[in-house]
Amino acid sequence: MTTGRYSRRNASFRPTGVRRSDRENNFFLAIVGFSLLSHIIVAALFLYTPTTSKRRPPTLYVDLVMAPPVANPQRGSAGAVRKIAEPVAVTPPAATPPQPVVPQTKVAKEPVVVKEKEVKKPAVSKDDDIAADIAKMKQRKAEQDELKDAQAAIAAMKQKTTSAQPAAAAVGSASGTGDEAGSAIGEWLQSAVRKKWSWPDRKRKDLSAEVEVEFDRTGKLSKPLRFIRHSSDSRFNDSLERALLSLEPLPMALRKPYKETIIFNLEELQGQ
């Protein structure tokens, strides 16, 4: 029996709406998890990427060590004292001792008894002994030739080293007229004060002072330092005086008392 024109067949309806909602939720969670993981990776790469330092290395000023000061320096170079290296003695290679030739001992062999045939022992000829002696003589001759060649090479090397060695330059002062090997006290003081002296103001370059120093024979100051001319900055004068007093006494005794007036320039002390 039909209630109308169209009949509705029995059909089972499934709850498809719930399943679609679960899929959407899972997809949304997957997107959020992927985004979170990507941000964590980018942040880790940014934090742990090594960066190069842009700091400049500090500038170092190196001063050569001058020769010890003397009161009457000779004429020569006022630079650093250079020691000429002595030629290294070359040890000749030890000749290999001739290896002793072990004499061949004749071992008596028991004759083999053969019923059918008797085996005879071969006799050692004298030619073999002569050949062994000749071989020994040749070996000794070769060892002697090798020793002579090594000695000749060592002698040539020593001669070449001696001829190539430069002569030692005279250590003294460019304006020296005396007979003592060493630098002038004024030159040595200027170099030594540069090492002991410190000045924080790097902008000033127009400062200079004139100081009179007087040393006795023991290398100590016989009179207090006297400023012939002060600079316009009292801090510069004090730093210069402290550096000079720290050098007392001199590293060696003098033949006679020494007195000189030295001009210290700020630009030269800064190594510029």
Backbone bond lengths (Angstrom), bond angles and torsions (degrees), N, CA, C in turn:
res aa  C-N    CA-C-N  psi(-1)  N-CA   C-N-CA  omega(-1)  CA-C   N-CA-C  phi
1 M - - - 1.452 - - 1.513 108.79 -
2 T 1.323 112.11 132.17 1.460 117.76 -178.95 1.493 109.50 -108.22
3 T 1.312 114.79 139.31 1.461 119.27 179.69 1.506 112.10 -89.84
4 G 1.267 118.10 -13.88 1.456 120.53 -179.33 1.510 111.24 -155.75
5 R 1.334 111.40 -167.74 1.473 116.02 -179.52 1.505 111.24 -69.97
6 Y 1.254 113.68 -39.16 1.467 118.19 -178.68 1.505 108.65 -107.92
7 S 1.249 113.50 137.94 1.468 118.53 177.69 1.511 108.80 -104.93
8 R 1.258 114.06 140.67 1.486 119.20 -179.72 1.499 108.31 -102.17
9 R 1.268 112.65 118.66 1.457 117.50 179.38 1.525 110.85 -75.83
10 N 1.304 110.61 153.00 1.473 115.65 177.91 1.528 110.20 -69.49
11 A 1.251 115.90 127.82 1.489 120.77 179.75 1.511 108.54 -137.53
12 S 1.290 114.69 145.03 1.474 120.19 179.27 1.516 108.66 -94.98
13 F 1.304 117.69 126.11 1.467 122.50 179.43 1.525 109.63 -97.41
14 R 1.333 113.86 132.54 1.462 119.71 179.87 1.527 109.73 -101.23
15 P 1.278 117.19 147.44 1.485 120.19 179.73 1.521 111.10 -77.98
16 T 1.357 114.70 71.04 1.477 118.55 -178.24 1.519 112.32 -69.96
17 G 1.304 119.60 -24.15 1.472 121.00 -178.27 1.502 112.66 -62.99
18 V 1.301 117.99 -36.27 1.467 120.77 -179.86 1.503 110.51 -67.42
19 R 1.311 116.69 -42.55 1.461 119.57 -178.69 1.527 111.26 -65.62
20 R 1.305 117.50 -38.89 1.462 119.27 176.92 1.525 110.82 -63.63
21 S 1.290 119.19 -37.94 1.464 121.50 179.35 1.523 110.88 -65.50
22 D 1.320 119.21 -40.68 1.465 122.29 178.05 1.519 110.89 -63.63
23 R 1.297 118.02 -41.28 1.467 120.48 179.65 1.526 111.02 -64.26
24 E 1.306 115.42 -42.48 1.462 118.38 179.52 1.536 111.04 -63.39
25 N 1.329 115.74 -40.25 1.467 118.75 178.94 1.526 111.38 -64.25
26 N 1.311 116.54 -42.59 1.472 119.76 179.22 1.521 111.11 -63.95
27 F 1.315 117.14 -41.35 1.459 120.54 179.16 1.530 110.96 -64.54
28 F 1.311 117.04 -41.06 1.465 121.08 179.16 1.532 111.40 -64.91
29 L 1.330 116.63 -41.67 1.472 119.85 177.95 1.516 111.39 -64.66
30 A 1.342 116.57 -37.08 1.467 119.48 178.51 1.523 111.18 -64.36
31 I 1.333 117.13 -41.43 1.471 120.54 179.29 1.524 110.39 -64.72
32 V 1.324 117.15 -43.54 1.468 120.48 179.87 1.528 111.00 -63.74
33 G 1.330 117.38 -41.73 1.467 120.36 179.25 1.518 111.84 -65.05
34 F 1.331 117.21 -41.18 1.470 120.49 178.98 1.529 111.03 -64.87
35 S 1.338 116.71 -41.63 1.469 119.98 178.67 1.523 111.27 -64.15
36 L 1.338 116.57 -42.33 1.463 119.91 179.29 1.526 111.71 -63.77
37 L 1.336 116.32 -41.92 1.466 120.08 178.82 1.526 111.41 -64.72
38 S 1.335 116.98 -39.28 1.473 120.45 178.69 1.519 110.75 -63.46
39 H 1.329 117.72 -42.67 1.466 120.17 179.54 1.525 111.54 -64.92
40 I 1.321 116.64 -37.51 1.476 119.31 178.84 1.525 110.61 -65.10
41 I 1.332 117.60 -41.67 1.479 120.97 -179.68 1.526 110.52 -65.09
42 V 1.340 117.50 -43.90 1.474 120.54 179.75 1.525 110.74 -63.27
43 A 1.334 117.09 -41.84 1.475 119.86 179.20 1.519 111.28 -65.18
44 A 1.335 117.05 -38.80 1.473 119.69 179.30 1.519 110.75 -66.26
45 L 1.337 117.40 -41.33 1.470 119.58 178.33 1.517 111.12 -64.52
46 F 1.308 117.63 -37.66 1.464 120.63 -179.74 1.526 111.74 -68.38
47 L 1.327 116.54 -37.91 1.468 119.72 -177.44 1.513 112.20 -75.39
48 Y 1.314 118.48 -35.58 1.461 121.28 -173.47 1.514 113.33 -101.14
49 T 1.317 118.75 7.64 1.469 119.99 175.23 1.517 109.00 -75.37
50 P 1.365 119.40 123.18 1.480 120.63 179.92 1.514 111.29 -68.42
51 T 1.302 115.67 137.16 1.459 121.95 178.33 1.507 109.38 -111.81
52 T 1.312 116.61 139.98 1.463 122.16 179.90 1.514 109.89 -79.28
53 S 1.327 115.44 137.63 1.461 121.05 179.80 1.516 110.06 -75.62
54 K 1.334 116.10 135.09 1.454 121.07 179.99 1.517 111.96 -101.17
55 R 1.331 117.05 10.56 1.461 119.76 179.47 1.509 109.96 -74.96
56 R 1.299 116.58 136.55 1.457 121.40 178.58 1.524 109.72 -80.63
57 P 1.320 117.16 142.88 1.473 118.45 176.56 1.513 110.57 -66.75
58 P 1.336 116.96 147.18 1.470 119.07 -179.73 1.511 111.46 -66.69
59 T 1.331 115.70 145.54 1.458 121.73 179.01 1.514 108.94 -83.67
60 L 1.323 116.50 128.92 1.458 122.12 -178.76 1.512 108.68 -110.18
61 Y 1.311 116.87 136.06 1.460 122.68 175.36 1.519 107.82 -107.37
62 V 1.323 116.61 122.57 1.455 122.40 -176.87 1.515 108.37 -111.61
63 D 1.310 116.48 132.14 1.453 122.09 178.90 1.518 108.80 -117.88
64 L 1.341 116.65 136.80 1.458 120.82 179.95 1.519 110.48 -72.97
65 V 1.312 116.27 147.64 1.459 121.92 177.53 1.513 108.11 -81.12
66 M 1.322 116.57 120.54 1.453 120.36 -177.21 1.522 109.94 -85.40
67 A 1.331 114.29 167.73 1.454 120.56 178.12 1.524 109.25 -67.83
68 P 1.340 117.93 157.19 1.468 120.35 179.50 1.520 111.24 -58.31
69 P 1.337 118.65 144.63 1.467 120.84 -177.33 1.516 111.55 -74.00
70 V 1.328 115.83 146.47 1.461 122.87 175.95 1.517 107.54 -134.69
71 A 1.328 116.02 156.71 1.456 120.55 -177.82 1.516 112.25 -78.37
72 N 1.331 118.43 -27.62 1.465 122.53 -176.52 1.520 108.77 -129.98
73 P 1.345 118.55 73.79 1.466 120.29 -173.48 1.513 112.30 -72.16
74 Q 1.320 115.37 150.30 1.452 120.59 174.59 1.524 109.65 -83.77
75 R 1.330 115.78 169.88 1.454 120.38 179.66 1.526 108.99 -79.04
76 G 1.297 116.54 129.95 1.456 120.61 -179.52 1.506 110.06 173.89
77 S 1.314 114.80 -162.60 1.458 121.02 -178.18 1.512 109.72 -85.08
78 A 1.325 116.22 138.80 1.466 121.33 179.13 1.507 112.51 -96.43
79 G 1.328 117.87 13.19 1.459 121.30 -177.60 1.500 111.59 -80.73
80 A 1.309 114.56 -160.80 1.461 120.54 -177.05 1.508 110.56 -73.33
81 V 1.306 115.80 148.90 1.455 121.86 177.42 1.513 108.58 -77.32
82 R 1.316 116.08 125.69 1.454 120.42 179.61 1.517 109.56 -114.30
83 K 1.291 115.44 127.52 1.451 121.12 178.43 1.519 108.80 -93.50
84 I 1.322 114.88 131.05 1.455 120.02 179.65 1.511 108.32 -83.89
85 A 1.285 114.65 126.07 1.463 119.24 -177.49 1.515 110.29 -68.67
86 E 1.313 115.41 132.27 1.445 120.26 177.81 1.515 109.83 -71.16
87 P 1.358 116.05 145.07 1.471 117.55 179.90 1.513 110.99 -62.97
88 V 1.288 114.62 134.54 1.460 120.58 -178.74 1.521 108.89 -77.57
89 A 1.312 114.89 127.27 1.456 118.90 179.38 1.520 109.56 -69.77
90 V 1.327 113.84 124.50 1.456 119.46 -179.21 1.516 108.44 -91.25
91 T 1.276 115.66 123.29 1.460 121.31 -179.98 1.518 109.18 -80.71
92 P 1.342 117.38 123.04 1.470 118.52 -179.66 1.517 110.00 -66.23
93 P 1.314 115.33 144.68 1.470 117.67 179.21 1.519 111.13 -64.86
94 A 1.297 114.38 135.98 1.458 119.45 -178.72 1.524 109.60 -67.90
95 A 1.323 113.05 131.30 1.463 117.56 -179.71 1.524 109.40 -70.75
96 T 1.281 112.82 135.66 1.468 117.07 179.83 1.527 109.15 -71.01
97 P 1.303 116.39 122.93 1.473 118.26 -178.93 1.524 110.14 -65.27
98 P 1.300 114.90 144.16 1.475 117.39 179.49 1.521 110.30 -63.48
99 Q 1.271 113.34 134.94 1.449 118.50 -179.67 1.531 109.73 -74.41
100 P 1.303 114.51 126.63 1.479 116.31 -178.96 1.528 110.58 -65.40
101 V 1.287 111.80 136.95 1.468 118.07 178.71 1.521 108.58 -84.47
102 V 1.258 114.02 119.77 1.462 119.37 -179.56 1.524 108.51 -73.17
103 P 1.302 115.09 120.17 1.478 116.72 179.89 1.519 110.41 -64.81
104 Q 1.256 111.61 139.36 1.457 117.39 179.82 1.528 109.29 -76.36
105 T 1.276 112.84 117.35 1.468 117.96 178.19 1.519 109.18 -87.38
106 K 1.224 112.43 133.91 1.463 118.92 -179.90 1.528 109.09 -85.67
107 V 1.258 113.76 114.70 1.456 120.12 179.81 1.521 108.23 -94.80
108 A 1.255 111.47 123.18 1.475 116.47 -179.98 1.512 109.33 -73.38
109 K 1.257 114.86 121.79 1.455 120.66 179.21 1.526 109.62 -97.55
110 E 1.268 110.53 140.12 1.464 115.14 177.11 1.523 109.86 -72.14
111 P 1.256 116.32 131.04 1.476 118.62 -179.95 1.519 110.58 -63.52
112 V 1.310 112.11 134.81 1.459 118.68 178.52 1.529 108.34 -82.57
113 V 1.229 111.70 123.62 1.471 117.51 -178.28 1.512 108.45 -89.32
114 V 1.281 114.66 116.86 1.458 121.08 176.54 1.516 107.51 -114.52
115 K 1.207 109.86 134.53 1.464 114.12 -177.22 1.518 111.64 -64.82
116 E 1.351 114.27 -43.25 1.454 115.90 -174.33 1.524 111.11 -82.40
117 K 1.448 117.32 -50.26 1.450 120.11 -176.24 1.516 109.43 -128.18
118 E 1.307 118.61 149.39 1.462 124.74 179.12 1.531 108.72 -100.93
119 V 1.386 116.76 120.53 1.469 121.49 -178.43 1.524 108.75 -83.31
120 K 1.330 117.63 126.69 1.459 122.55 -178.88 1.537 109.90 -96.04
121 K 1.352 118.11 141.32 1.467 124.79 179.37 1.525 109.58 -76.60
122 P 1.395 116.93 128.38 1.468 117.50 -178.74 1.531 110.63 -71.42
123 A 1.273 117.90 138.72 1.468 123.73 -179.24 1.533 109.84 -82.05
124 V 1.383 116.32 139.74 1.463 121.71 178.81 1.515 108.77 -79.96
125 S 1.337 115.62 127.05 1.463 119.48 -177.09 1.526 110.35 -84.09
126 K 1.320 117.32 159.53 1.465 122.73 178.59 1.526 111.53 -73.66
127 D 1.306 118.89 -19.79 1.470 121.20 179.24 1.527 111.59 -63.51
128 D 1.334 116.80 -34.29 1.468 119.53 178.44 1.523 111.71 -65.61
129 D 1.332 118.04 -40.65 1.465 121.11 178.02 1.523 111.19 -64.33
130 I 1.316 117.22 -41.36 1.473 120.80 179.58 1.532 110.49 -64.71
131 A 1.317 117.27 -40.53 1.468 120.65 179.43 1.528 111.21 -64.37
132 A 1.335 117.81 -37.39 1.463 120.78 178.13 1.525 111.26 -65.76
133 D 1.335 117.92 -40.65 1.467 121.22 177.61 1.527 111.14 -63.87
134 I 1.308 117.29 -41.46 1.467 120.85 179.35 1.532 110.59 -63.79
135 A 1.314 117.65 -39.17 1.470 121.07 178.85 1.524 111.07 -64.06
136 K 1.344 117.16 -39.15 1.462 120.51 177.77 1.525 111.33 -64.53
137 M 1.313 117.34 -41.58 1.466 120.98 179.74 1.528 110.87 -64.29
138 K 1.317 117.53 -40.55 1.468 120.73 178.78 1.530 111.35 -64.63
139 Q 1.324 116.69 -38.28 1.466 120.17 179.86 1.527 110.98 -65.94
140 R 1.328 117.56 -43.17 1.461 120.74 177.65 1.527 111.21 -63.11
141 K 1.325 117.42 -41.01 1.470 120.95 179.76 1.536 110.36 -63.36
142 A 1.315 118.09 -40.88 1.464 120.72 179.69 1.523 111.15 -65.71
143 E 1.336 118.02 -38.85 1.461 120.85 178.80 1.519 111.36 -66.50
144 Q 1.325 117.74 -39.19 1.462 120.82 177.55 1.524 111.28 -64.77
145 D 1.337 117.39 -39.53 1.469 120.52 178.36 1.530 111.09 -64.57
146 E 1.335 117.50 -40.17 1.464 120.48 178.44 1.526 111.36 -64.29
147 L 1.328 117.64 -39.74 1.457 120.97 178.87 1.527 111.31 -64.76
148 K 1.333 117.23 -40.99 1.464 120.29 178.74 1.526 111.18 -64.64
149 D 1.332 117.25 -41.20 1.466 120.31 179.15 1.531 111.11 -63.58
150 A 1.333 117.21 -39.80 1.464 120.16 179.44 1.529 111.41 -66.19
151 Q 1.331 117.44 -41.45 1.461 120.59 178.40 1.524 111.35 -64.58
152 A 1.332 117.36 -39.18 1.461 120.48 178.49 1.529 111.24 -65.90
153 A 1.329 117.88 -38.89 1.465 120.96 178.99 1.524 111.36 -66.21
154 I 1.342 117.08 -38.88 1.465 120.48 179.01 1.523 110.80 -66.43
155 A 1.323 117.36 -41.58 1.463 120.68 178.75 1.526 111.19 -63.34
156 A 1.329 117.29 -41.26 1.462 120.20 178.36 1.523 111.53 -65.56
157 M 1.327 116.88 -37.54 1.466 120.76 179.06 1.526 110.91 -66.04
158 K 1.330 118.06 -41.94 1.464 121.14 178.01 1.522 111.22 -62.87
159 Q 1.324 116.81 -42.44 1.458 120.63 -179.66 1.526 111.05 -65.01
160 K 1.329 117.34 -39.31 1.461 121.31 179.09 1.519 111.25 -66.82
161 T 1.335 117.06 -39.72 1.466 120.80 179.39 1.523 111.17 -66.49
162 T 1.320 117.16 -39.88 1.466 121.00 179.98 1.512 111.50 -67.09
163 S 1.342 117.50 -40.81 1.459 120.58 -178.82 1.521 112.40 -71.93
164 A 1.349 117.77 -30.90 1.464 120.83 -178.77 1.520 112.92 -83.38
165 Q 1.319 118.47 -10.46 1.465 121.31 -177.02 1.522 109.99 -73.97
166 P 1.369 119.47 123.49 1.461 120.87 -178.75 1.521 111.26 -72.91
167 A 1.292 114.42 153.51 1.463 120.32 178.17 1.520 109.75 -74.22
168 A 1.306 116.69 144.99 1.462 121.42 -178.28 1.520 110.24 -69.32
169 A 1.323 116.23 129.58 1.458 121.03 179.04 1.523 109.68 -75.48
170 A 1.327 115.61 148.47 1.455 120.54 179.84 1.517 109.47 -70.86
171 V 1.321 115.68 129.79 1.461 121.32 179.75 1.510 107.94 -94.95
172 G 1.321 116.13 120.79 1.448 119.90 -179.12 1.509 110.41 -173.89
173 S 1.326 116.06 -150.17 1.453 122.45 179.69 1.516 109.44 -114.71
174 A 1.339 116.15 149.73 1.464 119.51 -179.76 1.521 111.48 -64.58
175 S 1.312 117.26 -27.79 1.466 121.17 179.65 1.524 111.98 -109.44
176 G 1.326 117.61 17.01 1.455 120.49 -176.69 1.517 112.88 -74.40
177 T 1.323 116.02 146.69 1.466 122.21 178.21 1.520 111.86 -129.45
178 G 1.336 117.98 6.57 1.459 120.93 -176.13 1.511 112.45 -94.08
179 D 1.324 114.90 -156.28 1.460 121.09 -176.31 1.527 112.25 -128.38
180 E 1.332 118.82 13.55 1.458 121.74 -178.97 1.523 109.83 -101.51
181 A 1.344 114.94 136.62 1.464 120.60 178.26 1.516 109.16 -83.46
182 G 1.308 117.13 116.43 1.459 121.99 -178.65 1.510 110.20 158.25
183 S 1.305 116.35 173.13 1.460 121.07 -179.43 1.520 109.81 -90.71
184 A 1.333 114.86 156.97 1.460 119.57 176.60 1.525 109.50 -65.69
185 I 1.333 115.41 149.10 1.462 119.22 -176.38 1.527 110.74 -62.81
186 G 1.333 116.46 -39.21 1.458 118.92 179.48 1.518 112.52 -62.38
187 E 1.339 116.69 -43.53 1.464 119.97 178.44 1.528 110.64 -65.69
188 W 1.331 115.95 -40.79 1.468 118.74 -179.76 1.528 110.95 -65.55
189 L 1.353 117.28 -39.73 1.458 120.41 -179.89 1.529 111.27 -64.26
190 Q 1.327 117.08 -40.43 1.463 119.50 179.52 1.523 111.30 -63.26
191 S 1.345 115.94 -39.70 1.464 119.01 178.96 1.522 111.41 -71.65
192 A 1.338 117.19 -40.29 1.463 120.32 -178.37 1.524 111.81 -71.04
193 V 1.326 117.42 -36.47 1.464 120.40 179.19 1.522 110.38 -65.18
194 R 1.326 117.11 -33.58 1.468 119.97 179.09 1.527 111.29 -60.97
195 K 1.327 117.34 -32.87 1.467 120.26 178.89 1.530 111.73 -77.51
196 K 1.332 116.64 -38.38 1.463 120.10 -177.14 1.529 112.73 -83.94
197 W 1.325 117.29 -17.38 1.451 121.64 -170.41 1.517 110.72 -88.18
198 S 1.327 117.11 143.49 1.466 122.63 176.63 1.520 108.56 -137.67
199 W 1.335 115.61 140.19 1.459 120.82 -177.75 1.519 108.11 -144.98
200 P 1.342 118.68 115.27 1.467 119.96 -173.52 1.522 114.13 -73.74
201 D 1.345 117.51 -28.38 1.462 120.34 -175.22 1.523 109.15 -83.75
202 R 1.345 116.21 105.33 1.459 120.83 -178.70 1.530 112.71 -87.89
203 K 1.332 117.82 -5.76 1.460 119.71 -177.25 1.521 112.10 -83.51
204 R 1.325 117.17 -30.26 1.461 120.15 -178.31 1.518 110.42 -78.96
205 K 1.316 116.11 133.30 1.458 121.33 178.69 1.531 112.00 -134.67
206 D 1.313 117.76 4.32 1.458 121.15 -172.90 1.521 112.55 -108.52
207 L 1.341 117.95 20.85 1.461 120.84 -177.69 1.519 110.18 -98.86
208 S 1.323 116.46 141.78 1.464 122.08 175.35 1.519 108.40 -156.77
209 A 1.329 114.82 152.60 1.459 120.80 179.97 1.521 108.98 -142.60
210 E 1.333 115.70 153.21 1.465 122.42 -179.09 1.526 107.81 -118.78
211 V 1.350 115.69 120.02 1.463 121.07 -172.61 1.522 108.98 -122.73
212 E 1.324 116.06 138.76 1.462 121.63 175.53 1.528 108.62 -102.09
213 V 1.337 115.96 126.10 1.462 121.81 179.51 1.522 108.43 -119.12
214 E 1.325 115.67 148.03 1.465 121.42 179.57 1.531 108.19 -143.46
215 F 1.354 115.69 118.94 1.463 122.20 -178.09 1.526 109.64 -114.21
216 D 1.341 115.67 146.82 1.463 119.91 174.18 1.528 109.29 -91.08
217 R 1.324 116.57 -171.96 1.462 120.24 -175.76 1.522 112.62 -68.64
218 T 1.308 117.33 -25.07 1.469 119.75 179.60 1.527 112.82 -80.92
219 G 1.333 117.62 -3.80 1.454 120.83 180.00 1.507 113.90 88.64
220 K 1.334 117.93 10.82 1.461 121.58 178.70 1.526 109.88 -101.69
221 L 1.320 115.59 156.89 1.458 120.67 177.59 1.525 109.60 -69.33
222 S 1.320 116.00 120.86 1.466 119.36 178.86 1.522 111.70 -82.71
223 K 1.337 117.55 -20.72 1.458 122.58 177.18 1.519 108.69 -137.76
224 P 1.315 117.57 155.82 1.471 118.95 176.59 1.530 111.05 -62.33
225 L 1.305 114.69 155.74 1.464 119.46 177.77 1.526 110.02 -62.10
226 R 1.333 115.26 138.94 1.467 119.77 -179.30 1.524 109.02 -124.90
227 F 1.321 116.24 121.84 1.460 121.33 178.45 1.528 108.72 -83.47
228 I 1.328 116.08 111.87 1.461 120.23 174.39 1.527 109.68 -70.80
229 R 1.332 114.90 -37.89 1.469 120.18 178.91 1.523 108.52 -144.24
230 H 1.333 116.59 120.49 1.453 121.67 177.64 1.525 110.30 -84.17
231 S 1.317 115.24 157.13 1.459 119.89 172.13 1.527 109.50 -84.22
232 S 1.317 116.44 173.27 1.465 120.64 -179.13 1.522 112.97 -77.71
233 D 1.324 117.13 -7.40 1.467 121.34 -178.91 1.524 108.47 -117.32
234 S 1.321 116.78 117.90 1.466 120.49 -178.33 1.527 111.81 -66.95
235 R 1.341 117.44 -28.75 1.467 119.61 178.64 1.523 110.95 -65.11
236 F 1.322 116.62 -37.95 1.461 120.25 177.16 1.524 110.62 -64.76
237 N 1.326 117.60 -41.67 1.466 120.84 178.91 1.529 111.09 -63.01
238 D 1.328 117.09 -42.42 1.464 120.41 -179.81 1.527 111.39 -65.95
239 S 1.325 117.39 -42.03 1.469 119.71 -179.91 1.520 111.26 -65.54
240 L 1.337 116.83 -36.30 1.459 120.38 178.30 1.523 111.08 -68.14
241 E 1.325 117.35 -40.07 1.466 120.86 178.93 1.528 111.05 -65.68
242 R 1.327 117.74 -41.08 1.467 120.44 178.60 1.531 111.03 -63.33
243 A 1.323 116.91 -40.02 1.462 119.79 -179.71 1.520 111.36 -66.31
244 L 1.329 117.92 -39.07 1.467 120.68 179.38 1.527 111.30 -68.53
245 L 1.308 117.66 -41.36 1.467 120.04 -179.53 1.525 111.97 -67.87
246 S 1.316 117.63 -27.56 1.469 119.70 179.99 1.523 112.33 -72.63
247 L 1.333 117.87 -13.92 1.469 121.31 -179.44 1.520 112.40 -88.77
248 E 1.315 118.29 -5.85 1.465 121.47 -179.03 1.522 110.28 -83.51
249 P 1.361 118.43 135.13 1.461 127.80 -3.48 1.525 112.03 -82.99
250 L 1.321 115.51 170.26 1.460 120.67 177.82 1.528 109.78 -67.27
251 P 1.331 117.89 157.97 1.469 119.58 -176.60 1.517 114.79 -68.34
252 M 1.334 118.89 -7.11 1.465 120.05 178.87 1.523 109.03 -153.44
253 A 1.327 115.38 158.50 1.462 120.98 179.11 1.529 110.14 -75.30
254 L 1.349 115.97 157.91 1.460 122.54 -178.68 1.520 110.14 -110.04
255 R 1.331 115.26 154.13 1.469 119.36 177.58 1.521 111.84 -70.69
256 K 1.322 114.84 -32.60 1.464 119.41 -178.05 1.521 108.62 -148.27
257 P 1.340 118.34 162.34 1.464 120.37 178.27 1.530 111.20 -60.05
258 Y 1.314 114.57 152.48 1.464 120.33 -175.47 1.520 109.02 -130.01
259 K 1.342 115.75 136.58 1.456 122.41 179.02 1.517 108.38 -141.74
260 E 1.328 116.04 131.21 1.466 119.56 -178.19 1.528 109.07 -158.95
261 T 1.329 114.59 153.33 1.460 122.37 174.72 1.525 108.39 -105.87
262 I 1.324 116.10 124.28 1.462 121.72 -174.42 1.521 108.69 -118.67
263 I 1.343 115.36 137.96 1.464 121.96 177.28 1.521 108.28 -101.57
264 F 1.307 116.38 123.99 1.464 122.55 178.15 1.524 108.56 -108.03
265 N 1.337 115.69 121.31 1.457 122.67 -179.33 1.521 109.44 -106.45
266 L 1.335 116.64 135.30 1.464 120.69 -177.26 1.528 111.85 -62.90
267 E 1.309 117.30 -40.24 1.462 120.22 -178.23 1.522 111.16 -64.40
268 E 1.343 117.59 -38.85 1.462 120.72 178.08 1.526 111.14 -71.31
269 L 1.328 117.25 -36.65 1.459 119.89 179.24 1.522 111.68 -66.29
270 Q 1.318 117.00 -30.68 1.458 120.43 178.30 1.518 112.10 -80.42
271 G 1.333 117.16 -1.33 1.462 120.64 178.04 1.504 113.56 74.57
272 Q 1.311 119.14 28.59 1.461 122.50 -178.61 1.515 110.32 -107.82
